[in-house]
Amino acid sequence: MYHKILMPVRMLLPLLAAMLGGCAMLDFLPDWSADRVAGPEPAYRFIIASRIGQIVGREGVVGTLQISGVRRVDSLKGAAWLVCVQTENFPLPRYYAVFIQREQIVDSRLSVLIDQCELQPFGRFDWNAEANNPPPAR
């Protein structure tokens, strides 16, 4: 009689052990939302100005540019700094989202709704002057 009761319990023990072991593995996975993934607040104006052609296309025809402030977000590649760039060389303005981690651009794209670039305050962006004005070394 005990054999019939203990048999299903014995079959469940390895499953239970595997499930509990999986929970313990969570401590070994990196925390992609941690501040060290994004790094300190970047010199975003210089970083974007020096790569403007990669972000918006040919820099000679981008027209008037405006830039938002930098803000910390959680992206698909982990914690990052988000900066929005607005171009006005089309019938309607175009917004680009630029993601920066540890002073490097890790992604840029035409802004989508979740980026909220259209809601950000923008200021004039003279990318030529900014590209020739590197930040002081940290």
VEXDREN-2710 file (C-alpha; in Angstrom, 1 decimal):
% VEXDREN-2710
k/r/px/py/pz
1/MET/0.0/0.0/0.0
2/TYR/2.8/2.4/0.9
3/HIS/4.5/1.5/-2.4
4/LYS/1.5/2.8/-4.4
5/ILE/1.6/6.1/-2.4
6/LEU/5.3/6.6/-2.5
7/MET/5.8/5.9/-6.2
8/PRO/4.2/9.2/-7.4
9/VAL/6.0/11.1/-4.7
10/ARG/9.3/9.6/-5.9
11/MET/8.6/10.6/-9.4
12/LEU/7.8/14.2/-8.4
13/LEU/11.0/14.7/-6.4
14/PRO/13.4/15.1/-9.4
15/LEU/10.9/17.6/-10.9
16/LEU/10.7/19.6/-7.7
17/ALA/14.5/19.6/-7.4
18/ALA/14.9/20.9/-11.0
19/MET/12.4/23.7/-10.4
20/LEU/14.1/24.8/-7.2
21/GLY/17.5/24.7/-8.9
22/GLY/16.2/26.9/-11.7
23/CYS/15.2/29.6/-9.2
24/ALA/18.7/29.5/-7.7
25/MET/20.2/30.2/-11.1
26/LEU/18.5/33.6/-11.3
27/ASP/21.3/35.0/-9.2
28/PHE/23.9/34.1/-11.9
29/LEU/22.0/36.0/-14.7
30/PRO/23.2/39.6/-15.3
31/ASP/20.9/42.5/-14.2
32/TRP/20.3/44.3/-17.5
33/SER/18.5/47.1/-15.8
34/ALA/21.4/47.9/-13.5
35/ASP/23.0/51.4/-13.8
36/ARG/26.4/49.9/-14.7
37/VAL/25.0/48.6/-18.0
38/ALA/24.0/52.1/-19.1
39/GLY/27.1/53.7/-17.6
40/PRO/27.3/57.3/-16.3
41/GLU/25.4/60.1/-18.1
42/PRO/27.1/60.4/-21.5
43/ALA/28.4/63.4/-23.4
44/TYR/25.5/62.7/-25.8
45/ARG/25.7/65.8/-27.9
46/PHE/29.3/65.0/-29.0
47/ILE/28.5/61.2/-29.4
48/ILE/25.5/61.9/-31.6
49/ALA/27.2/64.7/-33.6
50/SER/30.1/62.5/-34.5
51/ARG/27.8/59.7/-35.8
52/ILE/25.0/61.8/-37.3
53/GLY/25.3/60.3/-40.7
54/GLN/24.7/56.8/-39.3
55/ILE/21.6/58.0/-37.4
56/VAL/19.7/60.1/-39.9
57/GLY/21.4/59.3/-43.2
58/ARG/23.5/61.5/-45.3
59/GLU/24.6/64.4/-43.0
60/GLY/24.9/66.8/-45.9
61/VAL/21.1/66.8/-46.5
62/VAL/19.7/66.5/-43.0
63/GLY/18.5/70.1/-42.8
64/THR/17.8/71.7/-39.5
65/LEU/18.4/69.4/-36.5
66/GLN/17.1/69.6/-32.9
67/ILE/18.0/67.4/-30.0
68/SER/16.3/66.5/-26.7
69/GLY/17.9/66.0/-23.4
70/VAL/19.2/62.6/-22.3
71/ARG/17.0/60.3/-20.2
72/ARG/17.6/56.8/-18.7
73/VAL/15.4/54.0/-20.1
74/ASP/15.3/50.2/-20.1
75/SER/15.6/49.0/-23.7
76/LEU/15.9/45.6/-25.4
77/LYS/19.6/45.7/-24.9
78/GLY/19.4/46.6/-21.3
79/ALA/19.6/49.9/-19.4
80/ALA/20.5/52.8/-21.7
81/TRP/20.4/56.5/-22.2
82/LEU/17.8/57.7/-24.8
83/VAL/18.2/60.9/-26.8
84/CYS/15.8/62.0/-29.5
85/VAL/16.9/63.9/-32.6
86/GLN/14.4/65.8/-34.8
87/THR/15.0/66.6/-38.4
88/GLU/13.0/69.1/-40.4
89/ASN/14.0/68.3/-44.0
90/PHE/10.8/66.5/-44.8
91/PRO/7.2/67.8/-45.1
92/LEU/6.7/66.7/-41.5
93/PRO/9.4/66.4/-38.8
94/ARG/11.0/63.0/-38.3
95/TYR/12.1/61.8/-34.9
96/TYR/15.0/59.5/-34.3
97/ALA/15.6/57.6/-31.1
98/VAL/19.3/57.0/-30.2
99/PHE/20.3/54.6/-27.4
100/ILE/23.6/55.0/-25.7
101/GLN/25.4/52.6/-23.3
102/ARG/28.8/53.4/-21.8
103/GLU/29.5/56.3/-24.2
104/GLN/28.7/54.1/-27.3
105/ILE/25.6/54.2/-29.6
106/VAL/24.1/50.7/-29.3
107/ASP/21.0/51.4/-31.4
108/SER/19.2/54.1/-33.3
109/ARG/16.0/54.1/-35.2
110/LEU/13.1/56.1/-36.4
111/SER/11.2/56.9/-33.2
112/VAL/8.3/54.7/-32.3
113/LEU/5.4/55.5/-29.9
114/ILE/7.1/53.9/-26.8
115/ASP/10.2/56.2/-27.3
116/GLN/7.9/59.3/-26.7
117/CYS/10.2/61.5/-28.8
118/GLU/7.4/63.7/-30.0
119/LEU/6.7/64.7/-26.4
120/GLN/10.2/65.8/-25.5
121/PRO/11.4/69.4/-25.5
122/PHE/14.0/70.1/-28.1
123/GLY/16.8/72.6/-28.6
124/ARG/18.8/73.6/-31.6
125/PHE/21.6/71.2/-32.5
126/ASP/24.6/72.4/-34.5
127/TRP/26.1/69.0/-35.1
128/ASN/29.1/70.4/-37.0
129/ALA/30.2/72.5/-34.0
130/GLU/29.4/69.7/-31.5
131/ALA/31.4/67.1/-33.5
132/ASN/34.5/69.4/-33.3
133/ASN/34.1/70.0/-29.6
134/PRO/35.0/66.8/-27.8
135/PRO/34.1/66.6/-24.0
136/PRO/36.9/66.8/-21.5
137/ALA/38.3/63.5/-20.4
138/ARG/36.7/62.0/-17.3
END
